[in-house]
């Protein structure tokens, strides 16, 4: 079994992070970087591309107009 450590870059600040128990916030280097990333998702600065969301209300509204 290999004792080599896996090291990744923090997605927020690019600092090296050991992927293991010694890094409780992995893949982030710290709680701060984790919260910065969460804030970017919450404010919709980051998003996963995809089809627009169509809610039941949108469908109901279209049916009322047809």
Steps between C-alpha positions, in 0.01 A plus 500: 500500500630844407554773760489775237275792588248638254521877481239716324468875454242690703230605250482846659859608562703230318704408808607133523272281713579147616205273415452320829397515862752780568293735280146508642380761247631319191506582215526844660799606708288667769148570621535852357564373146213254540263783597621725217415222253160441662425871474582498129252217442234666719529831313489309170847617395561130436250271331486165324384551141178330403152546366289772664292384794131467423289498813145370534382864529648577157317204346173594672533860376554383140193276518286792621605713202432229237 
